[in-house]
Amino acid sequence: GLNWHPLPERISGLRFRAAYQYDAQVYRSYTEQLSAGSFTSSFVRDGNRIPGVVPNNLNARLIYDNPSRRCGDFGAYLEVNYRSDYWLDNANLLAAPSATILNLDLHYDPAPGHGIWSRTHFYFDLQNLANRTYVGSASNIANTISSMTGEENGASVQASAPGAIYAGAPALSIGGFRIKF
């Protein structure tokens, strides 16, 4: 992670935060047995990536908060979320593509000393600003073999599995408030 205040003397409320995660999980010793019709076949998956595990995640925010004792705290941030492609099946034939989503947040905290008003946090978010189509989540897809030949089916057959890939949210706005008790 990184938390950097690039110009503390000139723009005290400006900062940059970033967090990166690397999670490359692989099968060390795994043999998958598949059956179809009168065929049963075994496939060694050693060294393959484990399906459903996203190896690279990055979240970065450019933040500006303007604290004012008299007027309250106003702030905003521009956020980028990146997720690399990841495998959906044990054979590593089918992958969900990478996605980069851009979000914008505006928020306001009233000045202290005004009762419940001072304990209220207002916000307004614009998510997926570029209105990108992306895979929001995906179920693991079972590998299959042909009932005619016993050979493992390819990525095109895997991709036709129903109900496995779910779209991410389109561009949307969210606004509201929270009250601290």
C-alpha positions in Angstrom: 0.0 0.0 0.0 0.9 3.6 -0.5 -0.3 6.8 1.2 1.4 9.9 -0.2 0.9 13.6 0.4 2.6 15.1 -2.7 2.3 18.8 -1.9 1.7 19.2 1.8 2.8 22.8 1.9 0.7 24.0 -1.1 -2.3 21.7 -1.1 -2.6 20.2 2.3 -5.7 18.2 1.6 -4.3 16.4 -1.5 -3.1 12.8 -1.2 -2.7 9.7 -3.2 -3.5 6.2 -1.9 -2.9 3.0 -3.6 -3.1 -0.7 -2.7 -1.9 -3.6 -4.8 -2.5 -7.3 -4.2 -0.8 -10.2 -5.9 -2.4 -13.6 -5.4 -1.1 -16.2 -7.8 -2.5 -19.5 -6.6 -1.6 -22.7 -8.5 -2.3 -26.3 -8.2 0.8 -28.1 -6.9 -0.5 -31.6 -7.2 -4.0 -32.2 -8.7 -5.4 -34.7 -11.1 -8.9 -34.2 -12.3 -11.0 -37.1 -13.3 -13.8 -36.5 -15.8 -16.5 -38.8 -17.1 -19.0 -38.7 -20.0 -20.8 -41.6 -21.6 -18.6 -44.7 -21.4 -15.4 -42.6 -21.1 -13.4 -41.7 -18.0 -10.2 -39.6 -18.4 -7.7 -38.2 -15.9 -6.0 -34.8 -16.5 -3.0 -33.6 -14.5 -3.6 -29.9 -13.6 -0.3 -29.4 -11.7 1.0 -25.9 -12.3 -2.4 -24.6 -13.5 -3.9 -21.5 -11.9 -6.7 -22.1 -9.5 -10.0 -20.9 -11.1 -11.8 -17.9 -9.6 -8.6 -16.4 -8.1 -7.8 -12.9 -9.5 -4.0 -12.7 -9.4 -3.7 -8.9 -9.7 -5.8 -6.2 -8.0 -5.1 -2.5 -7.8 -7.1 0.2 -6.1 -5.8 3.8 -6.4 -7.4 7.0 -5.2 -6.5 10.7 -5.8 -8.1 12.4 -2.8 -8.8 16.0 -1.9 -10.3 16.9 1.5 -10.7 20.5 2.5 -11.2 20.7 6.2 -12.7 23.9 7.5 -13.7 24.4 11.2 -16.3 27.0 10.2 -17.9 25.4 7.1 -17.3 21.7 7.6 -15.2 19.2 5.6 -15.7 19.0 1.8 -13.9 16.3 -0.2 -13.7 14.3 -3.3 -11.8 11.4 -4.7 -11.2 9.8 -8.1 -10.8 6.1 -7.8 -9.4 3.5 -10.2 -10.0 -0.2 -9.6 -8.1 -2.7 -11.8 -8.6 -6.5 -11.8 -6.5 -8.7 -14.1 -8.0 -11.5 -16.1 -8.4 -14.8 -14.2 -9.2 -18.4 -15.1 -12.7 -19.9 -14.8 -11.9 -23.6 -15.2 -9.3 -26.1 -13.9 -7.8 -26.7 -17.4 -7.2 -22.9 -17.7 -9.0 -22.8 -21.1 -11.4 -20.0 -20.4 -10.6 -16.7 -18.6 -12.7 -13.7 -17.5 -11.1 -10.6 -19.1 -9.4 -7.9 -17.0 -11.4 -4.8 -16.0 -10.6 -1.2 -15.1 -13.4 0.8 -13.5 -13.3 4.5 -12.7 -15.4 6.0 -9.8 -15.9 9.5 -8.5 -17.0 10.4 -5.0 -18.1 13.8 -3.5 -18.6 14.1 0.3 -19.4 16.6 3.0 -19.2 16.6 6.8 -20.8 19.6 8.4 -18.8 21.7 11.0 -18.9 20.5 14.6 -21.2 22.0 17.2 -24.5 21.8 15.4 -26.1 18.7 17.1 -27.2 15.8 14.9 -26.3 17.9 11.8 -22.6 17.7 12.8 -22.8 13.9 13.0 -24.2 13.5 9.5 -22.0 12.5 6.5 -23.3 13.3 3.0 -22.0 11.6 -0.1 -22.7 11.3 -3.8 -20.9 8.7 -6.0 -20.7 8.2 -9.7 -19.5 4.6 -10.4 -18.2 3.1 -13.6 -17.9 6.6 -15.2 -16.8 5.2 -18.5 -19.8 2.8 -18.5 -17.6 -0.2 -19.3 -19.0 -3.6 -19.7 -17.1 -6.0 -17.5 -17.4 -9.3 -15.7 -18.7 -8.5 -12.2 -18.4 -12.1 -11.0 -18.2 -15.6 -12.5 -18.8 -19.1 -11.2 -16.1 -21.7 -11.7 -16.9 -23.7 -14.8 -16.5 -27.5 -14.8 -14.4 -29.0 -17.5 -16.0 -31.7 -19.6 -15.0 -34.4 -22.0 -16.7 -35.6 -25.2 -19.0 -38.6 -24.7 -18.0 -39.7 -28.3 -14.2 -39.5 -28.0 -13.2 -39.1 -24.3 -11.2 -36.0 -25.3 -11.4 -32.8 -23.2 -13.7 -30.2 -24.7 -12.2 -26.9 -25.7 -12.8 -23.3 -24.5 -15.8 -22.8 -26.9 -17.7 -25.6 -25.2 -16.7 -24.3 -21.8 -17.9 -20.8 -22.7 -21.4 -22.0 -23.6 -22.0 -23.2 -20.0 -25.1 -21.3 -18.8 -25.3 -19.0 -15.8 -21.6 -18.8 -15.2 -20.7 -15.2 -16.0 -22.5 -12.2 -14.5 -22.2 -8.6 -15.8 -20.8 -5.9 -13.6 -22.9 -2.8 -12.8 -23.3 -0.2 -15.6 -22.7 3.5 -14.9 -24.7 4.5 -11.9 -25.0 7.2 -9.2 -25.5 6.7 -5.5 -26.2 9.4 -3.0 -27.2 9.5 0.6 -26.2 10.3 4.2 -25.0 8.5 7.3 -25.7 9.6 10.8 -23.3 8.7 13.7 -25.1 7.8 16.9 
